[in-house]
Amino acid sequence: MEQAKQKETSSFQKWFRSRKGQQALVLIVFMSIPLLLLFIFTYLPFGEMVKFSFYNMKYVGARKFVGLKNYQDVFTRKDCFGALKLSLYYMVGSVVQLLLALYLATVLSFHVKGEGAFKAVMFFPYLISGIAIGFIFKFFYTHGYVWDTALTWFGFKLDQLPYWLKDQKINNISLVATSVWRYTGQNMVLFIGAIMSVDQELYEAAALDGANRWQQFKHIIMPSIKTIITLNVILSITGSLSAFEPPYVITDGANGTGTYFVIMNRIAHTSQKVGLASAMAVVLLAIIFLVTIAQKVFFKYFFRSADDEDPRAGERREKQIEKYRAKHAARNGEAHNG
């Protein structure tokens, strides 16, 4: 037994001193530090938050175990559930934002005049701090100021214009417009990057076959950028569920504009109902997780590319490109001989 243990120890020492052993040691050391930091600053606080969600507690003081009562309150309290429904405004806004960004990216991908300046102008709002944007639009929407002044230039009378931040019929639409203005440029740039990676010869081959711009968009661009579309949808849905800066800075959640994060912040820091706020955070995470799975299923089964439906579609496309190249070379040869 002792000899076997000595052999195992010596073989382990040999392996440890070998090149593979040293590589494994370096790998373990370099991985352990970020994993430790990830556990300390992400998973451990998340676990504590889940534990807090089962208690009636403040930041300081006694704790009382209440089970699932906090989760019931999330869906029964008017402020919590109302804020959750308010996220639908931002979801609709995110759809408008994505469609607008995809349209602009498609147009710019066909090389129009002034596209560089237009890209810079559209992307610039994303570079501005969210707090700064909040203060800008708070002044912009104030009754009688920038937006109302601009509308009076087109014949509208100031007394007939609504209070954009007080009227509950339109105040949330005004705030959603702020988010659309800020993030459309970012989505547009991501779409442009994906579209520019598509092989240009596909467009030329499609044009030879008589395909118009819409057909090129439908059969070439959309299937080719499906991955980046999925990413943008995930980011937009997550952002719509966690909207915070515009309603917090512009209205402070007044007049029915308090989003889920604004209400959660108020419950956690003003009312100091830490257990309820923790339950709200867990519910939000679960909703984001379910929505992400749902959209992945949607894109998988209802937004298939030609290659997904027919494995030979890629081969046919390659043959079409080769055919186009042969025609193009023959045409150039005839022109050269002429």
KEKE-3310 file (N, C-alpha, C; in steps of 0.2 Angstrom, whole numbers, plus 5000, padded with zeros to 4 digits):
npx = (5004:5010:5020:5012:5006:5017:5021:5010:5011:5023:5021:5011:5019:5028:5019:5014:5025:5028:5025:5011:5006:5010:5003:4990:4990:4992:4981:4971:4974:4972:4959:4953:4953:4944:4932:4931:4929:4917:4908:4908:4904:4892:4884:4883:4878:4866:4860:4858:4848:4838:4835:4831:4819:4809:4806:4799:4806:4818:4832:4840:4837:4824:4820:4806:4800:4790:4786:4779:4772:4777:4779:4766:4761:4768:4760:4747:4747:4743:4752:4764:4760:4754:4765:4772:4763:4765:4777:4773:4771:4784:4789:4782:4787:4800:4799:4795:4807:4816:4812:4813:4826:4831:4826:4832:4846:4846:4843:4855:4864:4865:4873:4871:4871:4880:4880:4889:4889:4875:4875:4883:4876:4864:4869:4874:4866:4866:4878:4877:4875:4862:4856:4858:4851:4839:4837:4838:4826:4816:4816:4813:4800:4793:4778:4775:4788:4802:4797:4783:4785:4790:4780:4770:4775:4770:4757:4749:4740:4746:4738:4730:4738:4743:4748:4763:4769:4761:4748:4740:4736:4745:4758:4766:4769:4776:4788:4792:4796:4807:4816:4816:4822:4835:4840:4839:4849:4860:4855:4854:4867:4872:4865:4869:4883:4881:4874:4884:4893:4888:4890:4894:4893:4881:4871:4873:4872:4858:4853:4855:4847:4835:4830:4822:4825:4817:4815:4829:4831:4822:4826:4840:4846:4839:4839:4853:4856:4850:4855:4860:4848:4841:4849:4847:4834:4833:4840:4833:4820:4824:4829:4817:4809:4816:4817:4822:4829:4824:4810:4813:4821:4814:4801:4800:4792:4779:4762:4757:4768:4778:4789:4793:4806:4807:4797:4801:4813:4808:4801:4811:4820:4814:4802:4808:4805:4813:4812:4800:4804:4815:4809:4802:4813:4817:4806:4806:4818:4814:4804:4811:4819:4810:4804:4815:4818:4806:4806:4817:4813:4803:4810:4817:4807:4798:4805:4814:4829:4833:4843:4840:4828:4831:4844:4852:4851:4861:4872:4866:4866:4879:4883:4875:4882:4894:4890:4887:4899:4906:4898:4901:4915:4916:4909:4917:4928:4924:4922:4935:4941:4934)
npy = (4994:5006:5008:5009:5021:5029:5028:5034:5047:5051:5050:5060:5071:5072:5074:5087:5094:5094:5101:5101:5100:5113:5122:5119:5123:5137:5140:5137:5146:5158:5157:5156:5168:5178:5170:5169:5183:5185:5176:5182:5195:5194:5181:5178:5190:5189:5177:5181:5191:5184:5176:5187:5190:5182:5187:5199:5214:5227:5237:5238:5230:5219:5203:5195:5180:5178:5169:5166:5178:5191:5189:5187:5200:5207:5205:5209:5221:5238:5247:5240:5230:5238:5245:5235:5232:5244:5242:5238:5248:5252:5241:5241:5253:5248:5239:5248:5255:5246:5242:5254:5257:5246:5248:5260:5256:5247:5255:5263:5254:5252:5262:5278:5295:5306:5297:5294:5306:5305:5293:5297:5307:5300:5291:5298:5302:5290:5291:5300:5303:5295:5302:5315:5316:5314:5326:5335:5332:5334:5348:5350:5345:5352:5363:5375:5377:5371:5360:5364:5377:5374:5367:5378:5385:5379:5382:5378:5381:5387:5386:5376:5365:5349:5345:5338:5330:5328:5324:5310:5302:5303:5305:5294:5289:5300:5299:5286:5289:5296:5286:5279:5288:5289:5276:5271:5274:5266:5253:5254:5255:5243:5234:5239:5235:5221:5219:5224:5214:5204:5195:5204:5200:5192:5201:5206:5195:5192:5204:5202:5192:5198:5203:5214:5229:5226:5212:5208:5212:5204:5190:5190:5199:5199:5184:5183:5191:5187:5183:5195:5202:5194:5196:5210:5211:5204:5213:5225:5221:5217:5230:5237:5232:5236:5249:5265:5277:5289:5290:5292:5303:5313:5314:5308:5297:5302:5305:5293:5288:5280:5267:5250:5248:5261:5261:5250:5255:5265:5258:5251:5260:5272:5267:5257:5243:5230:5216:5215:5223:5215:5203:5209:5211:5198:5193:5201:5196:5183:5185:5191:5181:5171:5178:5179:5166:5163:5172:5166:5154:5158:5164:5153:5144:5152:5161:5157:5154:5152:5142:5135:5129:5121:5112:5111:5124:5133:5127:5129:5143:5146:5140:5148:5160:5157:5155:5168:5174:5168:5173:5187:5187:5182:5193:5203:5199:5199:5213:5217:5211:5217)
npz = (5000:5004:4995:4983:4986:4986:4973:4967:4972:4967:4953:4952:4956:4945:4935:4939:4938:4925:4908:4905:4917:4923:4915:4918:4932:4930:4923:4933:4943:4937:4934:4946:4953:4946:4946:4960:4963:4956:4963:4976:4973:4966:4965:4979:4985:4977:4982:4996:4994:4989:5000:5009:5003:5009:5021:5032:5034:5039:5034:5046:5061:5068:5061:5052:5048:5034:5024:5008:5007:5003:4990:4986:4988:4978:4967:4971:4977:4973:4968:4965:4956:4946:4942:4936:4925:4918:4912:4899:4891:4889:4882:4870:4865:4864:4853:4843:4843:4839:4826:4819:4820:4813:4800:4797:4797:4787:4776:4776:4774:4760:4756:4756:4753:4764:4775:4785:4793:4797:4805:4815:4821:4825:4834:4844:4855:4863:4870:4879:4897:4906:4917:4913:4901:4907:4914:4903:4895:4905:4905:4892:4890:4899:4902:4890:4887:4877:4868:4867:4862:4850:4844:4843:4833:4822:4822:4833:4848:4863:4875:4872:4871:4879:4896:4896:4905:4915:4912:4912:4902:4892:4897:4900:4887:4883:4890:4886:4873:4875:4879:4867:4858:4864:4863:4850:4840:4845:4843:4829:4825:4829:4821:4808:4808:4808:4796:4787:4787:4779:4764:4750:4737:4737:4736:4723:4715:4718:4713:4699:4697:4697:4709:4720:4732:4743:4742:4743:4756:4763:4760:4761:4770:4782:4786:4788:4798:4809:4822:4828:4828:4838:4849:4851:4853:4865:4874:4872:4878:4891:4895:4894:4904:4915:4916:4922:4924:4915:4920:4934:4935:4927:4931:4944:4946:4948:4945:4940:4933:4938:4936:4937:4943:4949:4958:4966:4971:4979:4988:4994:4999:5004:5011:5017:5016:5014:5012:5004:4993:4989:4985:4974:4965:4963:4956:4945:4939:4936:4927:4916:4913:4908:4898:4889:4886:4879:4868:4862:4858:4849:4839:4835:4829:4822:4814:4804:4795:4777:4777:4789:4786:4774:4772:4760:4755:4757:4749:4737:4736:4736:4723:4715:4717:4712:4699:4695:4696:4686:4675:4676:4674:4661:4655:4657:4650:4637:4635:4636:4625:4615)
capx = (5000:5014:5023:5007:5005:5023:5021:5005:5014:5029:5018:5008:5024:5030:5014:5014:5031:5028:5022:5004:5004:5011:4998:4984:4991:4991:4974:4967:4975:4969:4952:4950:4952:4938:4927:4930:4926:4910:4904:4908:4900:4886:4880:4882:4872:4859:4857:4855:4842:4832:4833:4828:4812:4805:4806:4797:4812:4821:4839:4842:4832:4822:4817:4801:4799:4783:4785:4778:4768:4780:4778:4759:4760:4770:4755:4741:4748:4742:4758:4769:4757:4753:4771:4773:4759:4768:4782:4771:4773:4791:4790:4779:4792:4806:4797:4796:4814:4820:4809:4815:4834:4832:4824:4838:4852:4845:4844:4862:4869:4865:4878:4868:4875:4880:4878:4893:4886:4869:4876:4886:4870:4859:4872:4877:4862:4868:4884:4875:4872:4855:4854:4858:4845:4833:4836:4836:4819:4812:4815:4810:4793:4789:4773:4777:4795:4805:4792:4777:4787:4791:4773:4767:4778:4766:4750:4746:4740:4749:4732:4727:4742:4742:4754:4766:4772:4756:4742:4741:4735:4751:4765:4771:4771:4782:4794:4795:4799:4814:4820:4817:4827:4841:4843:4838:4856:4864:4853:4855:4874:4873:4862:4873:4888:4879:4873:4890:4897:4885:4894:4891:4891:4875:4867:4874:4869:4851:4851:4855:4841:4829:4827:4822:4827:4813:4817:4835:4831:4819:4829:4847:4848:4835:4841:4860:4858:4846:4858:4860:4841:4839:4852:4844:4827:4834:4843:4827:4815:4827:4829:4810:4807:4820:4817:4823:4832:4819:4804:4815:4824:4810:4794:4801:4787:4773:4756:4757:4774:4783:4790:4795:4812:4806:4793:4805:4818:4804:4799:4817:4824:4809:4798:4812:4802:4818:4809:4796:4809:4819:4804:4801:4818:4817:4800:4808:4823:4810:4800:4816:4821:4804:4803:4821:4816:4800:4809:4822:4808:4800:4815:4819:4802:4794:4809:4819:4832:4833:4847:4837:4823:4833:4851:4855:4850:4868:4875:4863:4868:4886:4883:4873:4887:4899:4887:4887:4906:4907:4895:4904:4921:4914:4907:4923:4933:4921:4923:4942:4942:4931)
capy = (5000:5012:5008:5012:5028:5033:5029:5039:5054:5053:5052:5067:5076:5072:5078:5094:5098:5094:5107:5101:5102:5120:5125:5118:5127:5143:5140:5137:5152:5164:5156:5156:5175:5181:5166:5171:5189:5184:5173:5187:5202:5193:5176:5178:5195:5187:5172:5185:5194:5178:5175:5192:5190:5178:5190:5206:5217:5233:5237:5237:5228:5212:5200:5191:5176:5178:5165:5169:5184:5196:5188:5189:5207:5210:5204:5211:5228:5242:5251:5235:5227:5243:5247:5230:5233:5250:5240:5236:5255:5252:5236:5243:5257:5245:5237:5254:5257:5241:5243:5260:5256:5241:5252:5265:5252:5244:5260:5266:5249:5253:5268:5284:5301:5308:5291:5295:5311:5303:5288:5300:5311:5295:5287:5303:5302:5285:5293:5305:5300:5294:5307:5321:5315:5315:5333:5338:5331:5337:5355:5349:5343:5357:5366:5382:5378:5369:5356:5368:5382:5371:5366:5384:5387:5375:5384:5375:5386:5385:5384:5369:5359:5346:5345:5331:5326:5327:5321:5302:5299:5304:5306:5288:5289:5305:5296:5281:5292:5298:5280:5277:5293:5287:5269:5269:5274:5261:5247:5255:5254:5236:5232:5241:5231:5214:5219:5225:5208:5200:5195:5209:5196:5190:5207:5207:5189:5193:5209:5199:5188:5203:5204:5222:5230:5222:5205:5207:5213:5198:5184:5190:5203:5196:5178:5184:5195:5184:5182:5201:5204:5191:5200:5217:5210:5203:5219:5229:5218:5218:5237:5240:5229:5239:5257:5268:5284:5294:5292:5294:5310:5318:5315:5305:5292:5305:5305:5286:5286:5276:5261:5244:5250:5267:5259:5246:5259:5269:5253:5248:5265:5276:5264:5252:5236:5227:5210:5216:5225:5209:5199:5212:5210:5191:5192:5204:5192:5177:5187:5192:5174:5168:5182:5177:5159:5164:5175:5162:5149:5162:5165:5147:5141:5156:5166:5152:5156:5147:5137:5131:5125:5117:5112:5112:5131:5136:5125:5132:5150:5146:5139:5154:5165:5155:5156:5175:5176:5166:5178:5193:5186:5182:5199:5207:5196:5201:5220:5218:5209:5222)
capz = (5000:5005:4988:4978:4987:4984:4966:4965:4974:4962:4947:4952:4956:4939:4931:4941:4936:4917:4905:4905:4924:4924:4911:4922:4937:4928:4922:4939:4947:4933:4934:4953:4955:4943:4949:4967:4963:4954:4968:4981:4972:4962:4967:4986:4986:4975:4987:5001:4992:4989:5007:5012:5000:5013:5028:5033:5038:5037:5034:5053:5066:5069:5055:5054:5042:5031:5018:5001:5007:4999:4982:4984:4988:4972:4962:4974:4979:4967:4966:4962:4950:4941:4939:4931:4919:4915:4907:4893:4887:4887:4878:4864:4863:4861:4847:4838:4842:4835:4819:4816:4819:4807:4794:4795:4796:4780:4771:4776:4771:4753:4754:4754:4754:4771:4780:4791:4798:4800:4810:4821:4825:4828:4839:4849:4862:4868:4873:4885:4903:4907:4921:4909:4897:4911:4915:4896:4893:4910:4903:4885:4891:4903:4898:4888:4885:4871:4864:4866:4858:4843:4841:4842:4826:4817:4822:4839:4853:4870:4880:4869:4872:4886:4900:4893:4910:4921:4909:4913:4895:4887:4901:4899:4880:4882:4893:4882:4867:4877:4878:4860:4856:4866:4861:4843:4837:4847:4839:4822:4824:4829:4815:4802:4809:4806:4789:4783:4787:4774:4758:4745:4731:4737:4733:4716:4712:4718:4708:4692:4696:4697:4716:4722:4738:4748:4742:4746:4763:4766:4759:4762:4776:4788:4789:4789:4804:4814:4829:4831:4830:4844:4854:4852:4856:4872:4877:4873:4883:4898:4896:4895:4911:4921:4915:4928:4924:4913:4925:4941:4935:4924:4935:4951:4947:4950:4940:4937:4929:4942:4933:4942:4946:4953:4964:4970:4974:4984:4993:4998:5002:5008:5015:5020:5016:5011:5010:4998:4987:4986:4981:4967:4961:4961:4951:4939:4936:4933:4921:4911:4911:4904:4891:4885:4883:4874:4862:4858:4855:4844:4833:4832:4826:4818:4811:4802:4788:4772:4779:4794:4783:4769:4773:4754:4753:4757:4743:4731:4736:4733:4716:4712:4717:4707:4692:4694:4695:4679:4670:4677:4671:4654:4652:4657:4645:4631:4635:4635:4618:4611)
cpx = (5004:5018:5018:5006:5011:5023:5016:5007:5019:5026:5014:5013:5027:5025:5014:5020:5032:5024:5014:5002:5005:5005:4991:4984:4989:4984:4969:4968:4972:4962:4949:4949:4946:4932:4925:4926:4918:4906:4903:4903:4894:4882:4879:4877:4866:4856:4855:4849:4836:4830:4829:4820:4807:4804:4803:4803:4814:4829:4842:4836:4830:4819:4811:4799:4791:4782:4785:4774:4771:4779:4771:4758:4763:4764:4748:4741:4747:4748:4763:4766:4756:4759:4774:4770:4762:4773:4780:4772:4780:4793:4788:4785:4798:4805:4798:4803:4818:4818:4812:4823:4835:4831:4830:4844:4852:4846:4851:4866:4870:4869:4874:4872:4874:4878:4882:4891:4880:4870:4879:4880:4866:4863:4874:4872:4864:4874:4883:4873:4865:4852:4853:4853:4839:4831:4835:4829:4814:4811:4812:4803:4789:4784:4776:4785:4797:4800:4786:4779:4787:4784:4769:4769:4773:4759:4746:4746:4742:4743:4729:4731:4742:4748:4757:4768:4767:4750:4743:4739:4741:4758:4769:4773:4777:4788:4797:4798:4806:4818:4821:4822:4834:4844:4843:4845:4860:4862:4854:4862:4876:4870:4866:4880:4887:4878:4879:4894:4894:4889:4891:4889:4884:4870:4867:4871:4861:4849:4851:4849:4834:4826:4827:4825:4824:4815:4824:4835:4828:4823:4837:4849:4845:4838:4849:4861:4853:4849:4858:4853:4839:4842:4849:4837:4828:4836:4837:4822:4818:4827:4822:4807:4810:4821:4817:4824:4827:4813:4807:4817:4818:4804:4795:4795:4780:4768:4756:4762:4779:4783:4792:4801:4811:4802:4797:4811:4814:4803:4805:4820:4820:4805:4802:4809:4807:4816:4805:4800:4813:4815:4802:4806:4819:4812:4802:4813:4819:4807:4805:4818:4816:4804:4809:4820:4811:4802:4813:4818:4805:4804:4817:4814:4798:4799:4815:4822:4831:4837:4844:4832:4825:4841:4855:4855:4857:4872:4873:4865:4875:4887:4880:4878:4893:4897:4888:4894:4908:4905:4899:4911:4921:4913:4913:4928:4930:4923:4931:4944:4940:4935)
cpy = (5006:5013:5011:5019:5032:5034:5034:5046:5056:5054:5058:5072:5077:5076:5085:5098:5098:5100:5107:5103:5109:5124:5124:5122:5134:5145:5141:5143:5158:5163:5158:5163:5178:5177:5168:5178:5189:5181:5178:5193:5200:5187:5176:5184:5193:5182:5176:5188:5190:5177:5180:5193:5186:5181:5197:5209:5223:5232:5235:5235:5221:5210:5196:5187:5176:5173:5168:5175:5190:5195:5189:5196:5210:5210:5207:5219:5232:5245:5246:5232:5232:5245:5241:5230:5239:5248:5239:5242:5254:5247:5238:5248:5254:5242:5242:5256:5252:5241:5249:5260:5251:5244:5256:5261:5249:5249:5263:5260:5249:5259:5274:5290:5304:5303:5292:5300:5309:5298:5292:5304:5306:5292:5292:5302:5296:5286:5297:5301:5300:5300:5314:5321:5317:5323:5337:5338:5333:5344:5355:5349:5348:5362:5373:5383:5375:5366:5360:5374:5380:5370:5372:5387:5384:5377:5382:5381:5384:5382:5378:5363:5356:5347:5338:5327:5325:5324:5314:5299:5299:5304:5300:5287:5294:5302:5290:5284:5295:5292:5278:5282:5291:5281:5267:5269:5269:5254:5248:5253:5246:5232:5233:5236:5224:5214:5220:5219:5203:5201:5199:5205:5193:5195:5207:5201:5190:5199:5206:5195:5192:5204:5212:5222:5226:5215:5203:5207:5206:5192:5184:5193:5200:5189:5178:5187:5193:5184:5189:5204:5201:5195:5207:5216:5209:5209:5224:5227:5219:5226:5240:5238:5233:5246:5260:5276:5290:5295:5294:5301:5315:5319:5312:5300:5295:5304:5298:5285:5282:5269:5256:5246:5256:5265:5254:5250:5263:5264:5251:5254:5270:5273:5258:5245:5232:5220:5210:5218:5219:5204:5202:5211:5203:5190:5195:5199:5186:5179:5188:5186:5171:5171:5180:5171:5159:5167:5170:5156:5152:5162:5159:5144:5145:5161:5162:5155:5150:5141:5132:5126:5120:5117:5113:5119:5134:5134:5128:5139:5150:5145:5145:5160:5163:5156:5164:5177:5174:5171:5184:5193:5186:5189:5204:5205:5199:5209:5221:5216:5214:5228)
cpz = (5000:4998:4983:4979:4985:4977:4963:4966:4969:4955:4946:4952:4949:4934:4932:4939:4928:4915:4905:4913:4926:4921:4915:4928:4936:4927:4928:4943:4944:4933:4941:4955:4952:4946:4956:4968:4961:4959:4974:4980:4968:4965:4975:4988:4983:4979:4993:5000:4991:4996:5010:5009:5004:5020:5027:5038:5035:5036:5041:5057:5065:5062:5057:5047:5040:5025:5011:5001:5003:4992:4981:4984:4981:4967:4965:4975:4972:4964:4962:4956:4944:4938:4934:4925:4915:4910:4900:4888:4884:4882:4871:4861:4861:4855:4841:4837:4838:4827:4815:4815:4814:4801:4792:4794:4789:4775:4771:4774:4764:4751:4751:4755:4761:4776:4786:4796:4801:4806:4816:4825:4828:4834:4845:4856:4866:4872:4879:4891:4903:4912:4917:4904:4900:4912:4908:4894:4898:4908:4896:4886:4895:4899:4897:4886:4878:4866:4862:4862:4851:4840:4840:4835:4821:4818:4828:4844:4860:4875:4878:4870:4879:4890:4899:4899:4916:4918:4909:4906:4891:4891:4900:4892:4879:4885:4889:4876:4869:4877:4871:4857:4858:4863:4854:4839:4839:4843:4832:4821:4824:4823:4808:4802:4806:4798:4784:4782:4782:4767:4752:4738:4731:4734:4726:4712:4712:4714:4701:4691:4696:4704:4717:4729:4744:4748:4744:4753:4766:4766:4760:4769:4782:4791:4791:4796:4810:4821:4832:4832:4836:4850:4856:4855:4864:4876:4878:4878:4890:4900:4898:4902:4917:4919:4921:4928:4921:4918:4932:4940:4932:4929:4942:4952:4948:4944:4936:4932:4932:4939:4939:4946:4951:4959:4969:4974:4980:4990:4997:5002:5006:5013:5019:5021:5011:5008:5004:4992:4984:4982:4974:4963:4959:4955:4945:4935:4933:4927:4915:4908:4906:4898:4887:4882:4878:4868:4858:4855:4849:4838:4831:4828:4821:4814:4808:4796:4783:4774:4784:4791:4778:4770:4766:4751:4752:4751:4737:4730:4734:4726:4712:4712:4712:4700:4690:4693:4688:4674:4670:4674:4664:4651:4652:4652:4638:4630:4634:4628:4613:4611)
residu = (MET:GLU:GLN:ALA:LYS:GLN:LYS:GLU:THR:SER:SER:PHE:GLN:LYS:TRP:PHE:ARG:SER:ARG:LYS:GLY:GLN:GLN:ALA:LEU:VAL:LEU:ILE:VAL:PHE:MET:SER:ILE:PRO:LEU:LEU:LEU:LEU:PHE:ILE:PHE:THR:TYR:LEU:PRO:PHE:GLY:GLU:MET:VAL:LYS:PHE:SER:PHE:TYR:ASN:MET:LYS:TYR:VAL:GLY:ALA:ARG:LYS:PHE:VAL:GLY:LEU:LYS:ASN:TYR:GLN:ASP:VAL:PHE:THR:ARG:LYS:ASP:CYS:PHE:GLY:ALA:LEU:LYS:LEU:SER:LEU:TYR:TYR:MET:VAL:GLY:SER:VAL:VAL:GLN:LEU:LEU:LEU:ALA:LEU:TYR:LEU:ALA:THR:VAL:LEU:SER:PHE:HIS:VAL:LYS:GLY:GLU:GLY:ALA:PHE:LYS:ALA:VAL:MET:PHE:PHE:PRO:TYR:LEU:ILE:SER:GLY:ILE:ALA:ILE:GLY:PHE:ILE:PHE:LYS:PHE:PHE:TYR:THR:HIS:GLY:TYR:VAL:TRP:ASP:THR:ALA:LEU:THR:TRP:PHE:GLY:PHE:LYS:LEU:ASP:GLN:LEU:PRO:TYR:TRP:LEU:LYS:ASP:GLN:LYS:ILE:ASN:ASN:ILE:SER:LEU:VAL:ALA:THR:SER:VAL:TRP:ARG:TYR:THR:GLY:GLN:ASN:MET:VAL:LEU:PHE:ILE:GLY:ALA:ILE:MET:SER:VAL:ASP:GLN:GLU:LEU:TYR:GLU:ALA:ALA:ALA:LEU:ASP:GLY:ALA:ASN:ARG:TRP:GLN:GLN:PHE:LYS:HIS:ILE:ILE:MET:PRO:SER:ILE:LYS:THR:ILE:ILE:THR:LEU:ASN:VAL:ILE:LEU:SER:ILE:THR:GLY:SER:LEU:SER:ALA:PHE:GLU:PRO:PRO:TYR:VAL:ILE:THR:ASP:GLY:ALA:ASN:GLY:THR:GLY:THR:TYR:PHE:VAL:ILE:MET:ASN:ARG:ILE:ALA:HIS:THR:SER:GLN:LYS:VAL:GLY:LEU:ALA:SER:ALA:MET:ALA:VAL:VAL:LEU:LEU:ALA:ILE:ILE:PHE:LEU:VAL:THR:ILE:ALA:GLN:LYS:VAL:PHE:PHE:LYS:TYR:PHE:PHE:ARG:SER:ALA:ASP:ASP:GLU:ASP:PRO:ARG:ALA:GLY:GLU:ARG:ARG:GLU:LYS:GLN:ILE:GLU:LYS:TYR:ARG:ALA:LYS:HIS:ALA:ALA:ARG:ASN:GLY:GLU:ALA:HIS:ASN:GLY)
# end
